Amino acid sequence: MSSAYAYEYKVATFRESLIGDALDSDKLEKVLNKHAEDGWALKAITSADVKGRIGPGAVEGLLLTFERPRG
């Protein structure tokens, strides 16, 4: 019996400091490569407010959407 969906998706958040520093491209590259090792392909990057670790506010960050064949 085959699945109704050929792909599965995963969304990960990526943010830097609470001060609004520039995103570290080396750290982002490591996150992307780690997901690629597990078979995930980057589908989209979206800028968004991402919940911070301290307090109720949010900080600017990225939502990374990954896709891989269901299997």
N, C-alpha and C positions, 0 to 999 in steps of 0.2 A: 504494500500500500504506500503510495507516494504522498508526501506532504503537500498541503495546499500552497505552501510558500516555498519558493526556490532559494530565497535568501533569508538570512537573519541579520539583525542590526544591533549595534551597540552605540550608546552615546556616552562620551566621557567629557568631563569638564577640565579646562586648563586655565589656570590663573597664576598671576605673579603676586606681588605684595599688595598690601592694603593701601599703599601710598600712591599707586598709579604708575609705577616704573614701567619701562618698556618690557615687552615680553621677551624672554630669553630664547632665541632661536635654537640654541644647542639643547636646551631642556625640551623644547617642543619636538625637535628631531628625535630625541631619545624616546619620548612617549610614542611617537608615530612608529618608530622602528620596533619597539616592544610589542605593539599591537600587530604589526606585520608578521613578527615571528610566530604569532598565534593564528595566522591566517586571515587577519582582518585587513581590508583595503579601505583607505580613506575615501569616503563618499562626499563629505562636505565639511567645511569649517564655517561656523557662524559666530559673529561677535554678539555677546550677550552679557547681561548682568548675572554674575555667578555669586551665589551665597558665600560669604566669607566665613572664616573659622571663629571670628570674634564678633559678638553682637548680632543684631537682627538685619543689618544692612547688607548690601551686595556690592561687589566690585566688578569692574569691567574684566571680562575674560573671554574665553572661547569655548564653544561647544563643538566637539569633534564627533562626527557621525561616521561610523565604520560599517562596512558590509562584508559578508562572506557567504559563500554557498552553504546552504543547510546540508548537513550531512552527518 
